[in-house]
């Protein structure tokens, strides 16, 4: 068994790109080692990155691929042999091409000649020399650049490559750079070249040269240093996972420095201070024992210390300058109210075919007001929040700090004395931005958020701008995902409305021409619903979701979840096969027949008469349970009909010659099975019958 080690030394890669690149590389390398019959796990593929390095180790590699046999399909038999049975030119050419003889032809019953060819395994070294450059060059980065004479395109210019197989140099070439066995240490602390012989040697030597290879270890060292520095000023580092995920890729040496800004800037809204520090400066605020911001903060230091205080001074200088700008913008913005800014939104284009932001604001207000009417909510505060929701787009603060859009509008509304429901709705209406994001704090915020997203989705679909493949330049998937998250909520912010109703309201706001996009939008939302409900937070199986959605989903997502949950619970019961088998037999026999109207006079067999009486009773019970959303009880009630259905199938022939009797019996089966179909199309559930054996 052999070990392969690779390092690519480049100019600094942006911190936010590392995680996605590592994930893609893990997948590609996993497939590579699997092709060598090696399990693709953490012990066989180890990847580490720093701002300047992409390094990985492949362990437990065989020195040579195993030989294997492959069946090869040849020409049709009728053209492979002459009339006298001798091999024809087509067969001779096929055998020659594959290095085979007539004796190698397999006995086969189909109409083609087949042979089994032995393929000799390749040397692992040869395979790696071919595949490693392909893997590295196939990584797709969000932004690429050219360097040199412009002939090379990659994330950053390449400086050097290490390629080692079992400690020996394995030559490869990429981007015009030939591989070697050396790499420099830290750019400023220990830049001398280091001779590398293995992965472990690489980690050890670079650690001595002030480079910590493992990103998780860099993060832990930084976290401990940050805690110590904050404690020295009686504070604690802010909790911010996003900052830590970037810090670990901002330096090769895990250094941290504490700096401070002028206390007078603490008078600015906290959101402004935090945005400047974390988004623009990649700094981490320090909070006091009371949880409030202090004028101290932490920053990354790609060094083992700051004895002269130059790094702290530089961070303080830049941060004070940014806060001075922020204070100027803040004071300038406060000279106008949000209401006075609304009309100026006509100068900001939303989209060429969808008008400006004033047009969008009016549509949002109309949709939000209509939602309020549908859910019986007083529209006064929600309507005002919708009307002011985009007013901050024209402020100096948002022009400079775009991440503050919505939030700064909410802050300005709060300072103008607007009710909590209004300013919080403005502040929160861009939420949720992702699956882990918080929802708006109040019902008004949820309604405005829904109205904003539904306007965007309906407008772009109406003009033909739909996401295709991986391309989604207007973040429409994220907008739809946010709608689904909001509608799945079950607390005081719950908006009890269906996607079908929301679509109708949004289409009305855009005009009749948008109605053509309705079916596409429903399909788009259905995919988002499936995706979210399969997520780990819900944990529903794909077939449970499909079964429940087949019985309806667009009128209430919370009702859909209740039906899926009931299905998930009952599928583990011993009598679930009774539900499934009965539903499948009914579906197969009555395919294409929808009527449930039974003519009692045409019922002649005792079994069908009993089933009709039972179906009427059980269907009424199930309808009552469904009305109360007792879906599991309803499914169990349907299972109680299984014995009578079994008797019916045994004693009664459905497909008889008398068309009226046949139709009546199919209607009876539809009547018996129709009740459960209101909950879910259980025929879509995939089961392993061995799980139900006692």
C-alpha positions in Angstrom: 0.0 0.0 0.0 1.2 3.5 -0.8 0.6 7.1 0.2 0.3 10.0 -2.2 0.8 13.6 -1.1 0.0 16.7 -3.1 0.3 20.4 -2.4 -0.6 23.4 -4.6 1.0 26.7 -3.5 -0.9 29.8 -4.8 -1.6 33.4 -4.1 -4.1 34.0 -1.3 -7.5 32.4 -1.9 -10.5 34.4 -0.5 -11.6 32.9 2.8 -15.3 32.4 1.8 -14.3 30.0 -1.1 -12.5 27.4 0.9 -15.3 25.3 2.3 -17.0 24.8 -1.0 -13.7 24.0 -2.7 -12.8 21.4 0.0 -16.2 19.8 -0.4 -15.9 19.5 -4.2 -12.3 18.2 -3.9 -13.4 15.6 -1.3 -16.0 14.3 -3.7 -13.6 14.1 -6.7 -10.8 12.5 -4.7 -13.3 10.1 -3.2 -14.2 8.9 -6.6 -10.6 8.6 -7.6 -9.6 6.3 -4.6 -12.8 4.3 -5.1 -11.7 3.5 -8.6 -8.7 1.9 -7.0 -10.9 -0.2 -4.7 -10.1 2.0 -1.7 -13.0 3.1 0.7 -13.5 6.8 0.3 -13.4 7.9 4.0 -11.5 10.3 6.2 -8.7 7.8 6.7 -8.1 7.4 2.9 -8.6 11.1 1.9 -7.3 13.9 4.0 -7.6 17.5 2.8 -6.2 20.7 4.3 -6.2 24.2 3.1 -4.6 27.5 4.1 -4.9 30.9 2.4 -2.0 29.9 0.1 -2.2 26.1 0.0 -4.4 23.3 -1.1 -2.9 20.0 0.2 -4.2 16.5 0.4 -3.0 13.0 1.2 -4.4 9.8 -0.3 -3.6 6.7 1.9 -3.9 3.0 1.5 -3.4 3.1 -2.3 -2.5 -0.1 -4.0 0.6 0.1 -6.1 -1.3 -1.2 -9.1 -4.9 -1.5 -10.2 -6.4 -5.0 -10.1 -6.8 -6.8 -13.4 -10.4 -7.0 -14.4 -12.6 -8.7 -17.1 -15.0 -6.8 -19.3 -17.8 -8.2 -21.5 -17.7 -6.5 -25.0 -20.6 -6.4 -27.4 -19.7 -7.1 -31.0 -21.5 -7.1 -34.3 -24.9 -8.7 -34.9 -24.6 -12.5 -35.4 -26.3 -12.3 -38.8 -23.5 -10.1 -40.1 -20.7 -11.8 -38.1 -20.8 -15.1 -40.0 -20.9 -16.0 -43.7 -23.4 -18.5 -45.1 -21.1 -21.4 -44.4 -20.6 -20.3 -40.8 -17.1 -18.9 -41.3 -16.2 -15.6 -39.6 -17.2 -12.6 -41.8 -15.0 -9.5 -42.1 -17.1 -7.7 -39.4 -16.3 -10.4 -36.8 -12.7 -10.7 -37.9 -12.2 -6.9 -37.5 -14.0 -6.9 -34.1 -11.8 -9.7 -32.8 -8.6 -8.1 -34.1 -9.5 -4.7 -32.5 -10.0 -6.4 -29.1 -7.0 -8.8 -29.3 -9.3 -11.8 -29.2 -9.7 -15.0 -31.1 -12.8 -17.0 -32.2 -12.3 -19.2 -29.1 -13.0 -16.2 -26.9 -16.5 -15.7 -28.2 -19.1 -16.3 -25.5 -22.2 -18.4 -25.8 -25.1 -15.9 -25.7 -28.8 -16.1 -26.5 -29.1 -12.6 -27.8 -28.5 -11.5 -31.4 -25.0 -10.0 -30.9 -21.6 -11.6 -30.7 -20.0 -11.1 -27.3 -16.5 -11.7 -25.9 -15.0 -11.3 -22.4 -11.8 -9.2 -22.5 -9.2 -9.1 -19.8 -8.0 -5.6 -19.0 -4.7 -5.4 -17.2 -4.6 -3.0 -14.3 -2.6 0.2 -14.6 0.2 1.2 -12.3 -1.1 3.6 -9.7 1.7 6.1 -10.4 0.6 6.3 -14.1 -3.0 6.8 -13.1 -2.2 9.5 -10.6 -0.1 11.4 -13.1 -3.1 11.5 -15.4 -5.9 12.0 -12.9 -4.5 14.5 -10.3 -4.1 17.4 -12.8 -7.6 16.7 -14.1 -9.0 16.8 -10.6 -7.3 20.1 -9.6 -8.0 21.8 -12.9 -11.7 20.8 -12.8 -12.4 22.6 -9.6 -14.8 25.4 -10.4 -14.2 28.6 -8.4 -16.8 31.4 -8.1 -14.2 33.8 -9.6 -11.2 32.9 -11.8 -8.3 35.0 -13.0 -5.6 34.9 -15.7 -2.0 35.5 -15.1 1.3 35.6 -17.0 0.6 36.0 -20.7 -3.1 35.2 -20.0 -2.9 31.6 -21.1 -3.8 30.1 -17.7 -7.1 30.5 -15.9 -7.5 29.5 -12.2 -8.5 31.0 -8.9 -5.1 32.5 -8.3 -1.6 32.3 -9.9 0.3 29.0 -9.1 3.7 29.2 -7.5 4.7 25.6 -7.0 3.5 22.0 -6.8 4.5 19.0 -4.6 3.7 15.5 -5.9 5.0 12.5 -3.8 4.2 8.8 -4.0 5.6 6.9 -1.1 8.2 9.6 -0.5 9.4 9.7 -4.0 8.8 12.5 -6.4 6.0 11.7 -8.9 6.4 14.3 -11.7 3.2 16.1 -12.9 2.7 19.4 -14.6 -0.1 21.9 -14.4 -0.5 25.5 -15.6 3.0 25.3 -17.0 4.4 24.5 -13.6 6.4 21.3 -13.0 6.1 19.6 -9.7 8.9 19.3 -7.1 9.4 18.3 -3.5 9.9 21.7 -1.8 7.6 24.3 -0.4 8.3 27.6 1.5 7.2 28.2 5.1 5.3 31.2 6.3 5.6 34.1 3.8 7.3 36.5 6.3 8.1 34.5 9.4 10.0 31.6 7.8 10.0 31.9 4.0 12.9 29.5 3.4 12.1 26.4 1.2 11.5 23.1 2.9 12.2 19.7 1.5 9.2 17.4 2.0 9.2 13.6 2.0 5.7 12.7 3.2 2.4 14.2 4.5 3.4 13.8 8.2 6.8 15.4 7.4 4.9 18.2 5.6 2.7 19.0 8.6 5.6 18.9 11.1 8.1 21.0 9.0 5.5 23.6 8.2 4.5 23.9 11.9 8.1 24.7 12.7 8.0 27.2 9.8 5.0 29.0 11.4 2.3 27.4 9.2 -0.5 25.5 10.9 -1.8 23.2 8.1 -5.1 22.1 9.7 -7.8 24.7 9.5 -9.7 23.4 12.5 -6.6 23.6 14.7 -6.0 27.2 13.5 -9.5 28.0 14.5 -9.2 26.4 18.0 -5.9 28.2 18.7 -7.5 31.5 17.6 -10.5 30.9 19.7 -8.4 30.4 22.9 -6.3 33.4 22.1 -9.4 35.5 21.5 -10.9 34.4 24.8 -7.7 35.4 26.7 -7.4 38.8 25.0 -11.1 39.6 25.7 -10.8 38.5 29.3 -8.0 41.0 29.8 -10.5 43.8 29.3 -13.3 42.1 31.2 -15.2 41.0 28.1 -15.9 38.0 25.9 -15.7 37.6 22.1 -19.0 37.9 20.3 -20.6 34.6 19.2 -20.3 34.6 15.5 -19.9 31.4 13.5 -19.6 33.2 10.2 -16.5 35.1 11.4 -14.8 32.0 12.7 -15.4 30.2 9.5 -13.5 33.0 7.7 -10.8 33.6 10.3 -9.5 30.0 9.9 -8.8 30.8 6.3 -7.4 34.3 6.7 -4.0 33.4 8.0 -1.5 30.5 8.0 -0.4 31.3 11.5 -3.3 31.5 14.0 -2.6 34.9 15.5 -5.2 37.3 17.1 -4.7 40.9 18.1 -7.0 43.2 20.2 -7.6 46.8 19.3 -10.1 49.5 20.2 -12.0 52.3 18.6 -13.1 55.7 20.1 -15.8 55.2 22.7 -18.0 58.0 21.2 -18.9 55.7 18.3 -20.8 53.5 20.7 -23.6 56.0 20.3 -24.2 54.6 16.8 -26.7 51.7 16.4 -25.2 48.4 17.3 -26.1 47.0 13.9 -24.0 49.6 12.2 -21.0 49.0 14.4 -21.2 45.2 14.1 -21.7 45.3 10.3 -18.6 47.5 9.8 -16.5 45.3 12.0 -17.6 41.8 10.9 -18.6 42.3 7.3 -16.1 45.0 6.1 -13.2 44.5 8.4 -13.6 40.8 9.4 -13.3 41.8 13.0 -14.9 40.3 16.1 -16.6 42.6 18.6 -15.9 42.2 22.3 -19.0 42.3 24.6 -19.0 43.2 28.3 -20.5 41.2 31.1 -23.9 42.8 30.4 -23.8 41.6 26.7 -23.4 45.1 25.3 -20.7 46.1 22.9 -17.5 47.5 24.2 -15.1 49.7 22.2 -12.7 46.7 22.0 -12.6 44.2 19.2 -10.4 41.4 17.9 -8.8 40.9 14.5 -6.8 38.3 12.7 -3.0 38.5 12.9 -0.9 36.4 10.6 2.0 36.5 13.1 2.9 35.2 16.5 2.7 38.6 18.3 2.4 42.4 18.0 5.1 43.6 20.3 5.2 47.2 19.0 1.4 47.5 18.6 1.6 48.2 14.9 -1.2 45.7 14.0 -3.5 47.0 16.8 -2.9 50.6 15.7 -3.6 49.8 12.1 -6.8 48.1 12.9 -7.9 50.9 15.2 -7.1 53.6 12.6 -9.1 51.9 9.8 -12.0 51.1 12.1 -12.2 54.6 13.5 -12.2 56.0 9.9 -15.0 53.6 8.9 -17.1 54.6 12.0 -16.5 58.3 11.2 -18.0 57.7 7.8 -20.9 55.7 9.2 -21.7 58.5 11.7 -21.7 61.1 8.9 -24.0 58.9 6.8 -26.2 58.3 9.8 -26.6 62.0 10.7 -27.2 62.8 7.0 -30.0 60.2 6.6 -31.8 61.4 9.7 -32.6 64.7 8.1 -35.4 63.0 6.2 -38.1 60.6 7.4 -38.6 57.3 5.7 -42.0 58.4 4.4 -40.3 61.4 2.7 -38.0 58.9 0.9 -40.7 56.7 -0.6 -41.3 58.7 -3.7 -37.6 58.9 -4.5 -37.7 55.2 -5.0 -39.0 55.9 -8.5 -35.3 56.7 -9.4 -34.1 53.3 -8.4 -34.8 50.6 -11.0 -35.8 47.2 -9.7 -35.9 45.5 -13.1 -36.3 46.9 -16.6 -39.6 45.0 -17.3 -40.8 45.2 -13.7 -40.4 48.9 -13.1 -38.7 50.8 -10.3 -38.7 50.3 -6.6 -41.6 52.6 -6.1 -43.6 50.3 -8.4 -42.4 47.3 -6.4 -43.3 49.0 -3.1 -46.8 49.6 -4.3 -47.2 46.0 -5.3 -45.8 44.8 -2.0 -48.3 47.0 -0.1 -51.2 45.7 -2.3 -50.2 42.0 -1.7 -49.6 42.5 2.0 -53.0 44.2 2.5 -54.7 41.4 0.6 -52.9 38.8 2.8 -54.2 40.7 5.9 -57.7 40.5 4.5 -57.3 36.8 3.9 -56.1 36.0 7.4 -58.3 38.6 9.1 -55.5 40.8 10.3 -55.8 44.6 10.8 -53.9 45.9 7.8 -53.0 49.3 9.3 -49.5 48.5 10.8 -48.7 45.8 8.2 -49.6 48.2 5.3 -47.4 51.0 6.7 -44.5 48.6 7.1 -44.9 47.4 3.5 -45.1 51.0 2.3 -41.8 51.9 4.1 -40.1 48.6 3.6 -37.8 49.7 0.7 -37.4 53.4 1.7 -33.9 52.9 3.1 -32.5 51.8 -0.3 -32.0 55.5 -1.0 -30.1 56.3 2.3 -26.4 57.0 2.4 -26.0 54.2 5.0 -27.3 51.5 2.6 -25.4 52.9 -0.3 -22.2 52.4 1.7 -23.1 49.4 3.8 -25.5 47.3 1.6 -25.7 44.6 4.2 -27.8 46.9 6.3 -30.7 47.2 3.9 -34.0 46.6 5.8 -32.3 46.7 9.2 -31.3 50.4 8.9 -34.8 51.1 7.7 -36.2 49.4 10.8 -33.8 51.4 13.0 -34.8 54.7 11.4 -38.5 53.8 11.8 -37.9 53.0 15.5 -36.2 56.3 16.1 -39.1 58.0 14.3 -41.4 56.5 17.0 -43.1 54.0 14.8 -44.9 51.1 16.6 -42.9 48.0 17.4 -44.9 46.0 14.8 -44.0 48.5 12.1 -40.3 49.0 12.7 -39.7 45.3 13.4 -41.5 44.3 10.2 -39.3 46.7 8.2 -36.1 45.5 10.0 -37.0 41.8 9.5 -38.6 41.6 6.1 -35.5 40.2 4.3 -35.5 37.3 6.7 -35.1 34.3 6.4 -32.1 34.4 4.1 -31.2 30.7 4.5 -32.5 27.6 6.2 -30.7 28.5 9.5 -31.8 32.1 9.6 -34.3 33.5 12.1 -37.9 34.4 11.0 -39.4 37.9 11.3 -40.3 38.6 14.9 -43.9 39.5 14.4 -46.9 38.6 12.2 -46.6 41.9 10.3 -43.0 41.2 9.4 -43.9 37.7 8.2 -46.7 39.1 6.0 -44.4 41.8 4.5 -41.7 39.3 3.9 -44.1 37.0 2.1 -45.5 39.9 0.0 -42.0 41.0 -1.0 -40.9 37.5 -2.1 -44.2 36.7 -3.9 -43.9 39.9 -5.8 -40.4 39.1 -6.9 -41.1 35.5 -7.8 -44.3 36.2 -9.7 -42.7 39.1 -11.6 -39.6 37.3 -12.8 -41.5 34.2 -13.8 -44.0 36.3 -15.6 -41.3 37.8 -17.8 -39.6 34.4 -18.4 -36.7 34.8 -16.0 -36.7 31.4 -14.4 -33.8 29.6 -12.7 -32.1 27.1 -15.0 -29.8 24.4 -13.8 -27.3 25.9 -11.3 -28.0 29.5 -12.6 -30.2 31.6 -10.4 -28.9 35.2 -10.8 -32.0 36.7 -9.0 -31.9 34.3 -6.1 -35.4 33.1 -6.9 -34.8 29.7 -5.2 -33.9 31.5 -2.0 -37.0 33.6 -2.2 -39.2 30.6 -2.7 -37.4 28.8 0.1 -38.1 31.7 2.4 -41.8 31.6 1.6 -42.0 27.9 2.4 -40.1 28.5 5.7 -42.5 31.2 6.7 -45.6 29.1 5.9 -44.3 26.1 7.8 -44.1 28.2 11.0 -46.5 27.5 13.8 -46.3 30.2 16.5 -47.8 33.7 16.9 -46.2 34.6 13.6 -48.0 31.9 11.7 -49.6 33.2 8.4 -52.5 30.8 7.9 -52.6 31.0 4.1 -51.8 28.6 1.3 -49.3 29.1 -1.5 -52.2 28.8 -4.0 -53.8 31.9 -2.4 -50.6 33.8 -2.2 -50.0 33.1 -5.9 -53.5 34.4 -6.8 -52.9 37.6 -4.8 -49.5 38.2 -6.4 -50.8 37.5 -9.9 -53.6 40.0 -9.2 -51.0 42.6 -8.2 -49.0 42.1 -11.4 -52.0 41.9 -13.8 -53.7 39.2 -15.9 -50.5 38.7 -18.0 -48.8 37.1 -15.0 -51.4 34.3 -14.7 -49.6 32.3 -17.4 -46.8 31.7 -14.9 -49.0 30.1 -12.3 -48.3 26.4 -13.2 -44.6 27.0 -13.4 -44.6 28.7 -10.1 -46.6 26.0 -8.4 -44.1 23.4 -9.7 -41.2 25.6 -8.6 -42.7 25.8 -5.1 -43.4 22.1 -5.0 -39.7 21.4 -5.5 -38.8 23.8 -2.7 -41.3 22.1 -0.4 -39.9 18.7 -1.1 -36.3 19.9 -0.6 -37.0 21.6 2.8 -39.1 18.7 4.2 -36.4 16.2 3.3 -33.9 18.4 5.2 -32.5 17.0 8.5 -34.6 19.4 10.6 -37.8 17.6 9.4 -36.4 14.2 8.5 -39.3 13.1 6.3 -38.6 10.4 3.7 -39.1 11.3 0.0 -41.9 8.8 -0.5 -43.8 10.1 2.5 -43.6 13.6 1.2 -44.6 12.5 -2.3 -47.6 10.5 -1.0 -49.0 13.4 1.1 -48.3 16.0 -1.6 -50.3 13.9 -4.1 -53.4 14.5 -2.0 -52.8 18.3 -2.0 -50.3 20.7 -0.5 -50.7 24.2 -1.9 -53.6 25.2 0.3 -51.8 24.6 3.7 -48.2 23.6 4.3 -48.8 23.0 8.0 -51.6 20.6 7.1 -49.3 18.9 4.7 -46.7 18.4 7.5 -49.4 16.9 9.8 -50.4 14.4 7.1 -46.8 13.4 6.4 -46.2 13.1 10.1 -49.2 10.8 10.5 -48.0 8.7 7.5 -44.5 8.5 9.0 -45.9 7.3 12.3 -48.3 4.7 10.9 -45.9 3.2 8.4 -44.0 1.5 11.2 -47.2 -0.3 12.5 -47.8 -3.9 11.8 -51.1 -3.2 10.0 -49.6 -0.7 7.6 -49.3 -3.4 4.9 -53.1 -3.7 5.1 -53.5 0.0 4.3 -50.9 -0.2 1.5 -52.2 -3.4 -0.1 -55.8 -2.3 0.0 -55.0 1.1 -1.5 -52.9 -0.4 -4.2 -55.5 -3.0 -5.2 -58.2 -0.3 -5.3 -56.0 2.0 -7.4 -55.1 -0.8 -9.9 -58.7 -2.0 -10.4 -60.3 1.5 -10.6 -57.6 3.2 -12.7 -59.3 5.9 -14.7 -62.5 5.7 -12.7 -63.3 8.6 -10.4 -66.9 8.3 -9.4 -67.8 7.3 -5.8 -71.6 7.3 -6.5 -72.9 3.8 -5.6 -76.4 2.6 -6.8 -77.6 0.2 -3.9 -80.0 -1.5 -6.2 -77.1 -2.9 -8.3 -75.4 -4.5 -5.3 -76.3 -8.2 -5.4 -73.5 -10.0 -3.5 -73.5 -10.1 0.3 -69.8 -9.0 0.4 -70.4 -5.9 -1.7 -73.4 -4.9 0.4 -71.5 -5.2 3.6 -68.6 -3.3 2.1 -70.9 -0.5 1.0 -72.4 -0.2 4.5 -68.9 -0.3 6.1 -67.5 2.2 3.6 -70.3 4.7 4.4 -69.7 4.4 8.1 -65.9 4.5 8.0 -65.8 7.3 5.4 -68.0 9.5 7.6 -65.7 8.7 10.6 -62.6 9.4 8.5 -64.0 12.7 7.3 -64.7 13.8 10.9 -61.1 12.8 11.9 -59.7 14.7 8.9 -61.7 17.8 9.9 -60.1 17.6 13.3 -56.7 16.8 11.7 -56.5 13.4 13.5 -54.8 11.9 10.4 -53.2 9.0 12.1 -56.5 7.8 13.6 -58.0 8.2 10.1 -55.4 6.0 8.5 -55.9 3.4 11.2 -59.6 3.4 10.6 -59.0 2.7 7.0 -56.9 -0.2 7.9 -59.9 -1.6 9.8 -61.7 -2.1 6.5 -58.9 -4.4 5.2 -60.7 -7.7 6.2 -63.9 -6.7 4.5 -62.0 -5.6 1.4 -60.2 -8.9 1.3 -63.5 -10.7 1.4 -64.8 -8.5 -1.3 -61.8 -9.2 -3.6 -62.2 -12.9 -2.9 -66.0 -13.2 -3.4 -66.8 -10.5 -5.9 -65.7 -10.1 -9.6 -65.4 -6.5 -10.5 -64.8 -6.8 -14.3 -68.0 -8.5 -15.2 -69.8 -8.3 -18.6 -72.6 -6.1 -17.3 -71.2 -2.6 -17.7 -73.6 -1.0 -15.1 -72.7 -3.6 -12.4 -68.9 -3.2 -13.3 -69.1 0.6 -13.0 -71.1 0.4 -9.7 -68.5 -2.0 -8.2 -65.6 0.3 -9.2 -67.5 3.2 -7.7 -67.9 1.2 -4.5 -64.1 0.6 -4.3 -63.5 4.3 -5.0 -65.9 5.1 -2.2 -64.0 2.7 0.2 -60.5 3.9 -0.8 -61.3 7.6 -1.4 -61.3 8.6 2.2 -57.7 7.7 2.8 -56.6 9.4 -0.4 -57.6 12.7 1.1 -54.7 12.2 3.5 -52.1 10.7 1.2 -51.7 8.5 -1.9 -50.2 5.6 0.1 -49.6 3.7 -3.1 -46.5 5.9 -3.4 -44.9 4.5 -0.2 -42.0 2.1 -0.9 -41.7 -0.7 1.7 -39.5 -3.7 2.3 -42.0 -6.4 3.3 -39.4 -8.2 5.3 -39.6 -5.3 7.8 -43.2 -6.3 8.6 -42.6 -10.0 9.2 -43.0 -11.1 12.8 
